[in-house]
């Protein structure tokens, strides 16, 4: 129970801290204009920091702290990503990555930052970025919200979600 409270308190601190700097960053010239829609975490650091200030709510928060709803929304994105990979004949099986996905209020994906994990199958990062970029040009989360939001999590393909769900 203490661990959950610590994580929750840390999350609240992070959100409050971001809020303090949101006003200052809104007056600065936007660095995001040069930010690719898909990029590797660790690259474009200044633009990434600015991006995080503009997306202050998490997927869980916009789902009103309903974990089942947030998980369902996220897994629908993962399932669509897997279906898209099959459609365009891109093998994502064996890819393990951290994804930081930034969503607009209409459900469209504005940006994805990723980092391949050490246990990931070896893939060309530019190819993977191109695949993700083409995916987000077509995909929208089937949910609209009043604010932009993000989800930062680990993924592994294949997800096996459909098998577990059935």
C-alpha positions as CSV (number, residue, x, y, z in Angstrom):
1,X,0.0,0.0,0.0
2,X,2.9,2.4,0.8
3,X,4.4,1.8,-2.6
4,X,1.1,2.7,-4.4
5,X,0.8,5.9,-2.3
6,X,4.4,6.8,-3.1
7,X,3.9,6.3,-6.8
8,X,0.7,8.3,-6.7
9,X,2.3,11.1,-4.7
10,X,5.3,11.2,-7.1
11,X,2.8,11.4,-10.0
12,X,1.0,14.3,-8.4
13,X,4.3,16.1,-7.8
14,X,5.4,15.6,-11.4
15,X,2.0,17.0,-12.6
16,X,2.3,20.0,-10.3
17,X,5.9,20.6,-11.3
18,X,5.0,20.5,-15.0
19,X,2.2,23.0,-14.4
20,X,4.6,25.6,-12.9
21,X,6.6,25.6,-16.1
22,X,3.8,25.4,-18.6
23,X,3.2,29.2,-18.6
24,X,6.9,30.0,-19.1
25,X,7.2,27.6,-22.0
26,X,4.1,29.0,-23.8
27,X,5.8,32.3,-24.4
28,X,9.0,30.8,-25.7
29,X,9.4,30.1,-29.4
30,X,8.1,26.6,-30.2
31,X,10.9,24.1,-30.5
32,X,8.3,21.5,-31.5
33,X,8.2,22.8,-35.1
34,X,11.4,20.9,-35.8
35,X,10.4,17.8,-33.9
36,X,9.7,14.7,-36.0
37,X,6.4,12.9,-35.3
38,X,8.3,9.8,-34.3
39,X,11.7,9.9,-32.7
40,X,14.1,8.0,-30.5
41,X,14.1,8.9,-26.8
42,X,17.3,10.8,-26.0
43,X,17.3,12.7,-29.3
44,X,15.6,16.1,-29.6
45,X,15.8,16.6,-25.8
46,X,14.8,20.2,-25.7
47,X,11.8,19.6,-28.0
48,X,10.9,16.5,-26.0
49,X,10.9,18.5,-22.7
50,X,8.7,21.1,-24.3
51,X,6.3,18.4,-25.6
52,X,5.9,17.0,-22.1
53,X,4.8,20.3,-20.8
54,X,2.0,20.5,-23.3
55,X,0.7,17.0,-22.6
56,X,0.1,17.1,-18.8
57,X,-2.5,14.4,-18.3
58,X,-2.0,10.7,-18.6
59,X,-4.2,8.3,-20.4
60,X,-5.4,7.0,-16.9
61,X,-6.3,10.6,-15.9
62,X,-8.4,11.2,-19.0
63,X,-10.1,7.9,-18.4
64,X,-11.1,9.3,-15.0
65,X,-8.7,6.8,-13.2
66,X,-10.6,3.9,-14.6
67,X,-7.8,1.4,-15.1
68,X,-9.9,-1.0,-17.1
69,X,-10.9,1.7,-19.6
70,X,-7.4,3.1,-19.9
71,X,-6.0,-0.5,-20.4
72,X,-8.7,-1.2,-23.0
73,X,-7.9,2.1,-24.9
74,X,-4.2,1.3,-24.8
75,X,-4.6,-2.3,-25.9
76,X,-6.8,-1.2,-28.8
77,X,-3.9,0.9,-30.0
78,X,-1.5,-2.1,-29.7
79,X,-3.9,-4.4,-31.5
80,X,-4.3,-1.9,-34.3
81,X,-0.6,-1.5,-34.5
82,X,-0.1,-5.3,-34.8
83,X,-2.9,-5.5,-37.5
84,X,-1.3,-2.6,-39.4
85,X,2.1,-4.4,-39.2
86,X,0.5,-7.4,-40.8
87,X,-1.2,-5.3,-43.5
88,X,2.0,-3.6,-44.5
89,X,4.1,-6.8,-44.1
90,X,6.4,-5.3,-41.3
91,X,7.6,-7.8,-38.8
92,X,7.2,-6.3,-35.3
93,X,7.5,-9.7,-33.5
94,X,10.3,-9.7,-31.0
95,X,10.4,-5.9,-30.7
96,X,10.5,-4.7,-27.1
97,X,10.4,-1.0,-26.5
98,X,9.5,1.9,-24.3
99,X,6.9,4.0,-26.0
100,X,5.9,7.6,-25.0
101,X,2.8,8.4,-27.0
102,X,1.3,11.9,-27.2
103,X,-2.4,12.1,-28.1
104,X,-4.5,15.1,-29.2
105,X,-8.0,15.7,-27.9
106,X,-9.6,14.1,-31.0
107,X,-7.7,10.8,-30.4
108,X,-5.1,11.3,-33.1
109,X,-1.5,10.6,-32.2
110,X,0.7,13.6,-32.4
111,X,4.1,12.1,-31.5
112,X,5.7,8.9,-30.5
113,X,9.0,8.7,-28.7
114,X,10.5,5.3,-28.4
115,X,13.5,3.4,-27.1
116,X,14.3,-0.2,-28.1
117,X,15.1,-2.3,-25.0
118,X,18.2,-4.5,-24.8
119,X,16.2,-7.7,-25.1
120,X,14.5,-6.4,-28.3
121,X,15.1,-8.1,-31.6
122,X,17.6,-6.1,-33.6
123,X,15.7,-3.8,-35.9
124,X,16.7,-0.7,-37.9
125,X,15.5,2.3,-35.8
126,X,14.8,4.4,-38.8
127,X,12.7,1.7,-40.4
128,X,10.8,1.2,-37.1
129,X,10.3,5.0,-36.8
130,X,9.0,5.0,-40.4
131,X,6.6,2.2,-39.6
132,X,5.3,4.0,-36.5
133,X,5.0,7.3,-38.5
134,X,2.9,5.7,-41.2
135,X,0.7,4.1,-38.6
136,X,0.0,7.3,-36.7
137,X,-1.0,9.0,-40.0
138,X,-3.9,6.6,-40.1
139,X,-4.8,5.8,-36.5
140,X,-7.1,7.6,-34.0
141,X,-8.0,6.4,-30.5
142,X,-11.8,5.9,-30.5
143,X,-12.2,8.5,-27.7
144,X,-12.3,12.3,-27.6
145,X,-11.2,14.2,-24.5
146,X,-11.1,17.8,-23.4
147,X,-7.3,17.9,-23.0
148,X,-4.2,16.4,-24.7
149,X,-2.7,13.4,-22.9
150,X,0.1,10.9,-23.0
151,X,0.9,7.3,-22.2
152,X,4.4,6.1,-21.4
153,X,4.8,2.3,-21.1
154,X,6.7,-0.7,-22.1
155,X,5.5,-2.9,-25.1
156,X,6.5,-6.3,-26.4
157,X,5.3,-7.8,-29.6
158,X,3.5,-10.0,-30.2
159,X,1.2,-8.7,-27.4
160,X,-0.8,-12.0,-27.0
161,X,-3.6,-9.8,-25.7
162,X,-6.3,-11.2,-28.0
163,X,-5.4,-14.8,-27.0
164,X,-5.6,-13.9,-23.3
165,X,-8.8,-11.9,-23.8
166,X,-10.5,-14.8,-25.6
